[in-house]
């Protein structure tokens, strides 16, 4: 038997549990960049001068 305490889910910080889910992070990054580029594009379109 080892003297090291076992780590269960209650001991793991919330951000560490989020970082352990690689596919969730990949989807979050994709959504963030999609929203950022679409928002940037809309801002560019709305800033064009109107004749």
Secondary structure, 3 states (H helix, E strand, C coil): CCCCCCCCCCCCCHHHHHHCCHHHHHHHHHHHHHHHHHHHHHHHHHCCCCC
